[in-house]
Amino acid sequence: MLDVVTIKEVKVKLGALCKQERQRYGMSQEDLATALGLSRFTIQKFENGKNATIDTVLKIANHFEWLDPFYRALKDLEASKDIKSLY
């Protein structure tokens, strides 16, 4: 049987990681929202694994210094030439 990761699982994992990091830094959702120029509701939705724009994901990634590791992972994937379309 295939062990397939779903989009929902990734969204939930990213949301949980955001919440964990935000709390580690002693920030409220409002604090993070203000720092990123977003609404508290946007942060709340993101942390709950709800739909987020790519801009929101990248702003959060940049804030918590995940942007470079994300980019490197994408470059490694590209370099592996093992990219398979899901469609």
N, C-alpha and C positions, 0 to 999 in steps of 0.2 A: 504494500500500500504506500502511496505517495505521502510524504510529509509536507503538505503545502501550507505556506504562511498566507493568511488572508490580509487584505487591506485593513479590515477592522482591527485585527490583532496588532498590526503595526501602529495604527492610530492610537489604540489604547495604550500600547507600550510607550510611545512617544509622550502621550499625555501624562502617564504615570512618572516618567523620567523628568518631565518638566516640573511637575508638582514636587517631586523629591528634591530637585536642585533648588527650586524657589524656596522651599522650606529650609533647606540647608543654609541658605544665605539669609534667612530670617525675613524674607519678603512676603508681603501679602499679594493676593492676586491684583489688587489695585496698584501696589508698588510696581509690580512687573509690567502691568498694562501702561502705566505712566512712563516708565523707562523706555518702553518700545513704541509709544505713540499709538497704543491700541486701547480698546475698551476692556473693562474688567470682564464683561460678558464674553468677549472673544477668548480671553485667557481661560475662563471657566469652561467654555465649550471645548477648547483644545485639551485641557486637562481631563475632561470626561470622554475623550476619544471621539468627539463629534467632528464634523467637517471643518476643515481649516484651509485657507488659501495657502499656496506655496510661499507667498510673501510672509505670512504669519509663521509658518514652519521655519523659514530661513531667518527671520528676525529673532525668534526664540533660540535657534541654533547658534546664531552669532552672539547673542547675549551671554549664553552659557559656554561659549568657546568650543562649540561642537562643529562649527562650520568647516574648519580645516580638516578634521577627521572625516566628515561627510564627503567633502570634495575629494580627498585622497581615496576613499573607498570607491567613489564613482570613477576616478581615473584608473584605479586598479581593475575595476570591472571592465572598463573600456579596453584596457591593455590586454586583458585575458582573451579578448575576442571570443568570449563564450557567452555572448549576449543572445538570449533566445526570446523571441517575441511571444507574448501571451495571447496574441490575437491571430 
